[in-house]
């Protein structure tokens, strides 16, 4: 990414359900993204990612053999990953908290709950483009900052250099 | 726990946007313009609308598959097919069907995590309701939503029972 011109913008849709995949692809094309690549599993998606370097990835969670969580983890952590910072929007029908947390901890950038709506999809794209988040690298995690808000109620653990710096600013 | 008064050992590195590759200003402006353009929204809404009927047919196919999984007592298979239904039904205009399938998924997921067998009657109630709702002409406005609400209460009650037995 993405000194590329808008006309060269490239997205990847990873979804094992061909109908949902086609719908997502059509919505991205409606946005003006000319090149939308498609994959039916995490493995296929990672191969495409390496070969074609998409600027934005939309992925389902449940897929076989490699699901969206494992795919995200591979993108973020693998030595073979061509762009561990690529924005990953997870589009999922899963509402179970443990699955959502697992996806967040794998390093997804944004979530979009199914059923998808135009409004919600475009809001997530807007969020990714307008407010890119810092990435965090620590033991056991690499990905977008999981602390979305400056939460006054947060009681630690304090692991970051800027935790200390913010404290000094408050004083 | 209060904030530290002196720097912690560096355990986490924060990498700000720009220190890693982000969309160029030109690309960002074009994308933002597109996502805020009423004409683009209208075009996308038409695409969604055009896909509704096709997705409805797909959902009905998954209902056959979930029933086949139920006939063979394959709870993992029931979960997989119900998950597909909850993911597609909402975009097929079958909102009650999606709610009922979501409830079934929540139930099966929780039971699986608790390493307990699902109650057949709970599963059967959901499967029958999914099939009836998906085939109704106006499933959300007739009985579908009311049935979905009742089944959600049932699942909440069952999950509370599981939590109770796990904590005692």
Interface residues (C-beta under 8 A of the other chain):
Chain A: X1 X2 X3 X4 X5 X6 X9 X17 X19 X20 X22 X23 X26 X27 X30 X31 X32 X55 X62 X83 X85 X92 X93 X94 X95 X96 X98 X99 X114 X115 X116 X117 X118 X119 X121 X122 X123 X125 X126 X129 X130 X132 X133 X134 X135 X136 X137 X138 X139 X145 X155 X156 X157 X158 X159 X160 X161 X162 X163 X164 X166 X167
Chain B: X1 X3 X4 X5 X6 X7 X8 X10 X11 X12 X13 X14 X15 X16 X17 X20 X21 X22 X23 X24 X26 X27 X28 X30 X31 X32 X34 X35 X36 X40 X41 X43 X44 X45 X47 X48 X51 X54 X55 X58 X80 X83 X84 X86 X87 X88 X89 X90 X91 X95 X98 X102 X105 X106 X109 X110 X113
